[in-house]
Amino acid sequence: MPASYRSWCLDFYQHGIIAVPADAARLAFTAGVDIEMASQTYRQYLPSLVRAGQVSLATVDEAVRRVLKAKQRLGLFADPYRYSDQARQRANLLTPQHRALAREAAQKSIVLLKNTDALLPLPKSLRKVLVVGSLATDAESTLGPWPGVGLAADSITVLQGIRNAVDPDTEVTYLPGTAPNSEQIEDLRSIRQAARSAQVVVAVLGESANQSGEARSRTHLGLPGAQDALLRELLATGKPVVIVLMNGRPLVLSDTVAQAPALLETWFLGSETGHAVADILFGDVNPSGKLPITFARNVGQIPLYYAYKNTGRPPSGEGLYTSTYIDSPWTALYPFGFGLSYTTFSYATPHLSADRIASTDTLTVQVNVTNTGQRAGNEIVQLYLRDDVASVTRPVRQLRGFRKVHLEPGETRTVSFTLDAQDFALLDEHWRPMVEAGRFSVFVGADSTTDNQARFEVTDSRVLSGAGPSGRP
């Protein structure tokens, strides 16, 4: 039971959902929730519930029996501290192998959102680099809002990573400028001078760890504090600015951010944050990450997601009375699945194994993907599906598959997907999973907005057996 369980009980009590907090303990316990982790609700209320006959001793005995069986399976009776072995901890935590894996995971999580005129990757032989923003040295925030037992002292910051990556003769200057929770810019004169003398400015901006996560909702989703003002000052120097974003949610990026030539989304990457960011900045690794969420242009667009359902007047960019805005484009700033690379890729039209299939058949979708750039890279090929006409409303498209492929410059590879009834199915008005006869559109490309498509028809309808409302449809 989570630590916040007791507050939930009190909320239910205050709203009349349960009569008293003890009722919540009774309902949870008799429903099979055997372990309560932190709220002390069971300790406070179970004895009186048993005495009053509202919870039977047999129920308590069965819950205890399940807990003891779980401990037995884990071997805790033979060694109750088997997972608290200091020697094993020293031997296995933060080893070179584990750090290498953490670094690789962080590299693959970074998303290149913008790279005007191929500013990135930066050469390691730069004469002067200015790093600005308190997040560049915020080791605690690299771990994010739920670090567990992670220690900030074990993390590599962005500034450390940059200094470790550049040539020995490169001068790296750091100025904090401002913090995400501050409305002040520190030492603005020094920042201007350092920016003018630098060849490139790396601005590490976004949210600190305590501004994201549980109970950290925000009504304004732009850069918090004075960071936008700091960025305006940096851009005014005329020097190229690379923005490194650290954040736990999709931000609404201002017009100021849009003026920067390069933009990296790095999230909270963990103990190897600095090394991974530097690997991307200086081209040791070609970015391949794709957005798992949608970035809106304006907070007024929220909720905004790729698998939305059409309105009666779908937005098209043409005509007056459609579902658009008069003060902003209706589309996302950066859509689900979006992410750039230091190379480029092209897609051929998808090829289908058949134009018409039965509901029991599978469909093979193939597409040729070519690396049209000058360096090797990884591309995440994404397949989306739409049921064009159905008995219940359907999303405009749904992700039904993705493949990561490595391509050398000029190389072409055929990427294949296999779709079946589980992919075509929907939940009908009776909550039955079924495939309905009709036309489908399949989209294959680099993100959820791709218009690279082909169509096929399912010739018959069929209710699927052995599936339920929690299934893939």
ZIVEN-V837653 format. One record per backbone hydrogen bond with DSSP energy under -0.5 kcal/mol. NH is the residue of the N-H (numbers start at 1). CO is the residue of the C=O. If there is no record, write none. Layout:
# ZIVEN-V837653
((NH,CO) (NH,CO))
This chain:
# ZIVEN-V837653
((5,2) (6,3) (8,4) (9,5) (10,6) (11,7) (12,8) (13,9) (14,10) (15,11) (16,13) (17,12) (18,12) (23,20) (24,20) (24,21) (25,21) (26,22) (27,23) (28,24) (29,25) (30,26) (31,27) (32,29) (33,28) (34,32) (37,1) (37,35) (44,40) (45,41) (46,42) (49,45) (50,46) (51,47) (52,48) (53,50) (54,49) (55,49) (60,56) (61,57) (62,58) (63,59) (64,60) (65,61) (66,62) (67,63) (68,64) (69,65) (70,66) (71,67) (72,68) (73,69) (74,70) (75,72) (76,71) (79,75) (82,79) (84,81) (86,84) (89,85) (90,86) (91,87) (92,88) (93,89) (95,92) (99,95) (100,96) (101,97) (102,98) (103,99) (104,100) (105,101) (106,102) (107,103) (108,104) (109,105) (109,106) (110,106) (110,107) (111,265) (112,340) (113,111) (113,263) (114,263) (116,261) (118,115) (119,116) (121,281) (122,281) (126,123) (129,171) (130,200) (131,129) (131,173) (132,130) (132,202) (133,175) (134,176) (134,178) (135,204) (136,133) (137,134) (138,135) (139,137) (142,138) (143,139) (143,140) (144,141) (150,147) (154,151) (155,152) (156,271) (157,155) (159,136) (161,157) (162,158) (163,159) (164,160) (165,161) (166,162) (167,124) (170,167) (171,127) (172,170) (173,129) (173,171) (175,131) (178,176) (182,179) (186,177) (186,184) (191,187) (192,188) (193,189) (194,190) (195,191) (196,192) (197,193) (198,194) (199,128) (200,128) (201,240) (202,130) (203,201) (203,242) (204,132) (204,202) (205,203) (205,244) (207,246) (211,208) (212,209) (216,213) (221,219) (226,179) (226,182) (227,224) (230,226) (231,227) (232,228) (233,229) (234,230) (235,231) (236,232) (237,233) (237,234) (238,235) (239,234) (240,199) (242,201) (243,241) (243,262) (244,203) (244,242) (245,243) (245,264) (246,205) (252,221) (253,251) (258,254) (259,255) (259,256) (260,256) (260,257) (262,241) (263,114) (264,243) (265,111) (266,245) (266,264) (269,267) (270,142) (273,270) (274,156) (276,272) (277,273) (278,274) (279,275) (280,276) (281,277) (282,278) (283,280) (284,279) (285,279) (287,285) (289,110) (291,338) (295,334) (296,294) (301,298) (302,299) (308,305) (308,306) (310,394) (314,311) (322,320) (323,313) (324,322) (325,328) (333,295) (334,295) (337,291) (338,335) (340,112) (346,370) (348,368) (351,366) (353,364) (357,457) (361,358) (363,419) (365,363) (365,417) (366,351) (367,415) (369,367) (369,413) (370,346) (371,411) (372,344) (372,370) (373,344) (377,407) (379,405) (381,379) (381,403) (382,445) (383,401) (384,443) (385,398) (386,441) (388,386) (388,439) (389,439) (396,308) (398,385) (400,383) (401,383) (403,381) (405,379) (405,403) (407,377) (410,371) (411,408) (413,369) (415,367) (415,413) (417,365) (419,363) (423,420) (424,420) (425,421) (426,434) (428,426) (428,432) (431,428) (434,426) (435,462) (436,434) (438,458) (440,456) (441,386) (442,454) (443,384) (444,452) (445,382) (448,336) (450,447) (453,451) (454,442) (456,440) (457,355) (458,438) (459,357) (459,457) (462,435) (464,433) (471,468))
